[in-house]
């Protein structure tokens, strides 16, 4: 879904979503807003997460370190803050 002019926040209802088979997310070059999409934490098998060049803001949750299979995380071109 990269480079599709998607806009708004990412809707997510953890009670009705099963992301256990999700491996890669590519949402770069869109116009997505809001904070870091916490829905990725229900995807324990995710290996690649590309959220670059959107308008996400806030801090990156420390839980990102709990995604033990995550090999590549791309977040540049957003408005994240912190260390």
Buried (B, 14 or more C-beta within 10 A) or exposed (E): EEEEEBEEEBEEEEEEEEBEEBEEBBBBBBEBBBBBBEBBBBBBEBBBBBBBBBEBEEEBBEEBEEBEEBEEBEBEBBEBEEE
